[in-house]
């Protein structure tokens, strides 16, 4: 087998996570080669709506608490990250700060939303309960039969495709070598199998690397060479979305709206992302009439004007999920292997935090509390 390349760090995966990690590592002086099986961002990153919504997505339980801690820490990083990324790429990265409205349309939904309000209030999160008239004063396009709403001013959004384009440019400027259309078949281990010494490509080529960062999303399970006891189990979760455009331009909605069954995310130019289904369908990325019907029906019931929008694109992506819906970020028990996988619905939100945590792990820094909350060791089955 040929050895035609070498790098300090090999990054597997060219979505927002992999690109951000590669950019940060190159900024620290590492030589980095990034491998993407298709085109950069072709997976979940380009399908994502781009909500930066740790408060909206707060959940109960221990895993929910950890997810909230990670999400809030990532959200605090986003303004600085977007500014720095825009400077490095020579193109703006817009951060929409218009907030989110969570909606309830009937009595049952209103009771559930009241519970969500009390839960967030108990956590010290900033929310505001709105009557129907108050919500419609903020967003006149909402349905007149709206029962209740919850305003979340600190949840924001970005356009992931804009972020992807900027990350690609910033990574190239920093010296990252990008190999698109290059599938990594697995890790290349030292003869004693006690550490990683690079990656093996689908055509048999081997690339030497001191450390390997796995950021391969929903395709992580296909990587060979990882000892079974050290694997992070990542499963694909299918999500269907619609991209819509208002021929009249922006103005239908100013805020992100969320409701049982979906969400609608506005862009600055009169476009909207309508999503998203959550389906256990393996790696199937086929759009379905049923999925589109459900999305449009639920959106129309909350924002009737959606029916006047033009369909520009039907997109399907695969969210990478773990058993506890928390990411696995950090060093593995196998020397030279660093995980950055399992971001589920929060890949865009967690991008700047993941890049920081992975950079620290590659540098050998001791993990902090945030790193421990998403440590891959919780999945490892190595005898003590």
N, C-alpha and C positions, 0 to 999 in steps of 0.2 A: 504493500500500500504506500502511496506517495504522501510525503509531508511537504506541502507547497506553501504553507503560511504559518505564522506564529503571532501571538499577541499576548499582552499581559492578561487581558480578560476577553473571553468570548461570551457574547450575549446571544441567547437563543430567543428570538421573537422580536418582530418589528412593529408592535403596536405602540400605544403611547407609553406604556410601562417600560418596554424594552428600550425605546428611543430615549426616554428621559434618563434612564439608568446609564445608558451608553454616553450620553451627553455629559452627565455629572462626573462620571469616571474619567472621561477625557479631559474635563476641566481640571481634574486633580493630577493630571500628568500621565495617566495610564494610556498605553496603546490598546485600543479596543477594536475588535471586529464583531459586527452584528450580523446575524444570519436570520433571514426571513424566508419561509417556505414559499410564499407568494409575493405579492407586492406589499410594500410598507402600508400598514394600517388597514389592510383589506379585511381583517377579522372584525371582532366586536368593537374596536375603537372607532371605525368609520360609521358604524350603525348607532352608536350610543347617542343619547339625547344631550348629554353634557350637564346634567343637573349636579350642582355642588350643594347637596341637601342633607347634611347630617341630622338636622333637627326634624325635618319632615320624615325621615326614614328611621328615626329612633325606635328601637324595639325593646321588648321586655327581656329579662333574663340576663345571665352572666355574659353570654356571647353578645347580646344586644348592648350591654354596657361597654364591653370592649370595642365593639364596632363604633359606638358613639364617640368614645375617647379618640379612636383613630381618625374618625371623620372630622371631628372638631379641630384636631391638630392639623389635619391636612387642609381644611378650609382656611385656617389662619395663615397657612403658607401660600395660598393661591394668589393673593394680590402681588406679593413680591415675586413669586415664580412667574406670573404672567408678564410682569414688567421686564424682568431679566430676560425671559425667553424672547420677548419682542425685540429687545435691544440686540440680543445675540443673533437673531434671525434677520434683522433688518425689516421686519414687518410686524404690524400691531397684532396683539392677542387680546381681544376684547373680553372683558369680564362684566357680564350683566348683573347689576345689583338691585334688580327690581323686586326681589322677594318671591314668595310662593303663597298661594291660597289653597288650602285643603277644603274640599267641598263635601257637603252632605245634602242629599236631595229629598229624603223622606225621614220619617220618624226613627226608624231603626238606624239609618246611617247617622242621623244627628246624635242619637244616644252613644253610638260608637265614637263619634268625633268628640263628644264631651269627655269621654274616658281618655281619649288621646290627649286632649287639652290638659286634664288633671295630671296625667302621667308626665308630660313635659314640664308642667309647672312644678311638680315635685322634684324634678332634676335641675331646676333653676334655669331652664331654657326660655328664651324670649318668644312668646306667642301672644296673640290677641284674638279673643273670641269676637266674631262679628255676626250680627243679625243679617238676614237676607238683604235688607235695604242698604246696610252699610257695605256689604260685599259688592252689591251691584252698583253702588256709587263709585267704588274703586274700579270695577270692571263691568261696564254696562252690557257687555255681550253675554253675561251669564244668564242662564235660564230664569224666567220669572218665578218658577215654582221652587227655587232654591230654598232649603230649610235653614241651613246654618253654614258658617265658614270659619276657618281658623287661619289667621294671617301669620306668616312666618317671615319676618323682614330680613333675617340674616342668611337665608338660603339664596344662593345665586346660581348662575349658569355660565357656561362657555360653549363655544362651537367646537366639538372635538376635531372636526376636519380642519379647521383653522389652526388648532393646536398641533395636529399632526404635521401640517405643512411647515409650521414654524420649527417644530422639533427636528424635522428632517434637515432643514437648512442649518440650524444651530449645531446639530451633531456633525454635519459635514464640515462646517467651519472650524469646529473644535478638533477635527482630525479623525473622527470615527470612520472606519472602513465599513461600508454597508454592502452586503452581498444579498441582493434580492433574488428570488427564484431559486434559492439554495436551501434545500431541506437538510436539517441535521437528523440523522437516523438515531444517534445516541451519544452517550459520553464515552470518552476514551480513557480507560483507567490504567494506572501503572500496573506492572506485572503482578505485584503483590495485592492489587486491588484495595490498597489502603488510602489512595488519593486519586483525584482527577488530574489528568495531564493534558486534556484537550477534548475536542469533539471529533466525531466521525460523521462524514457527510454521506448522503444517499448514494453517491457514485464511488464510495470507498476511500475518498480523500480524507486524510487526517490533518487536523489543524492543532498545533501545539498552543496551549494556553495555561498560564499559571492558575487561573481561576475561571470557572464557568458560571454564569448567571442564567438560570432558567426562568424565562419570562414568556413562555410559549402558550399561555392561556389555556383554552379548551383542548388543545392538542398535546398537553403535557403527558398524558397517559401513554402516548405512542413512542416516547423516548426510550431507547434501549440502553442497557449498561448500568442502570441505577439499581443497586441491590434492593430487593423487594422490601426488606425491613426499613429502608430509608425513604421509600416513596411517599410523596404527598398525593393522596387520592383526589384528583380534580375531575369533575364530571361536567359535560356541556349542558347548558340550559338554553333552549331555543327561545329567541325573542324576535317577534315580528313587529315592524314599525312602518309607518307611513310618513313620507315627507310631502308637505302641502305648501301651497303658495297662494297668497291673496292677490288677485289681479289688481286690486285697488291700493296695494302697498300695505305698510305696517299700520296697525291701529286696532285690529280686532281684539287683541289681548296685549297687555303690557307685562303681565306677571305670568310665571309658571302656574298652571292650575293642575291639581292632583285630585283624584276622586277614586272611589272603589272601581278597580278594573283598568285604570289607565292614567295618563297625564298628557298635557299639551304644553309644549315648550316653545315660546316665541323666539325668533331671531330678529335682528335689527332691520332686516330688509323685507319684512313681510312674509317670511317663510316660517313654517312651524314643523316641529317633530311630534307626531302622534304615536304614542306607544303605551305599553308594549305587552305582548303576550309573555307568558312564562310556562314553557312546555318541556317536559322530559321526553325528548325525541332523539337522544343520541346526537350524532353529528349531522342530522338532517337539516338542511337550510332551504327547504322548499316552502315558498309562501303559499298560504291556503286561503280559499274564499271565506271559510269560517273565521279564521283569524282576523282578516280585514273587516268582515262584517261586525264582529264583536267590538273592535276598536272604534269604528265609525259610529256604531249605535250608541255606545257609552259616551263618546265625545259629544254627539249631537244632543243627547239628553241634558248635558251640563252646559254646553256652549252651542246653541242651535246654529250660529253662523258658520260653523265648521262645514256644513253642507254646501256652502257657496265657494269653498276653497278648491283649488285645482290640485289634483294628484300629480306630483312630479316624480315620485320614486317609491317603490316598495322595497324595503330592505329587511334582511334577516341576518341576525348575528347569533353567536354562541357565547353566552356568559360562562366564565369559568368558576364553578362553585365547589366548595368543600363541604364536609359533613356539618360543620358548625357555622357555615356562611362567613367565616373570617378568613382573611388572606394568610398565606404562609410566606413570611418575609424574613430572610436572614440565613445564617450559615447552617449547613447540614452537619450531621456527624461525620460524613465523608469529607475529608480534607479537600479543599478547592472547589466545593460545590456550594452555591448560594442560590436560595429560592426567592422568587418574586412572582408568585402565582396565587390563584384562587380569589381574585378580587370581586367576584360575583357581580352585583349591580353597581359597585362603587369604584370601578377602575379609573374613571376620569377624576373623580374626587380625590382618590388616594395617590394619584400620580406623583405630586411633589414630595409627599411624605415617603412613599416607597423608594423613590430615587435617593433620598437622604439616608434612609435606613440601609439600603443595599450598599451605598458608597461607604458607610461606616463599617458594615460587615466585611466588605472586601479589604478595607484598610486594617482590619483586625481590632477595631475598637470594641470595648466592652458594651454589651447591649444595655439600653436604658429601659425605663418602664414601658414605653411604647413598643419597643422592639420585643420585649418579653411577652406582650399581649398577643403578638402574632407570630411567635416563634414556631418554626417548623417542627421542633422537637416533640410537640404534642401529638404528632402523627407517627413518629418513629417508634419502631418496635425492637430496639436494640437492647439486649440484656444488660443490666447494670454491671 
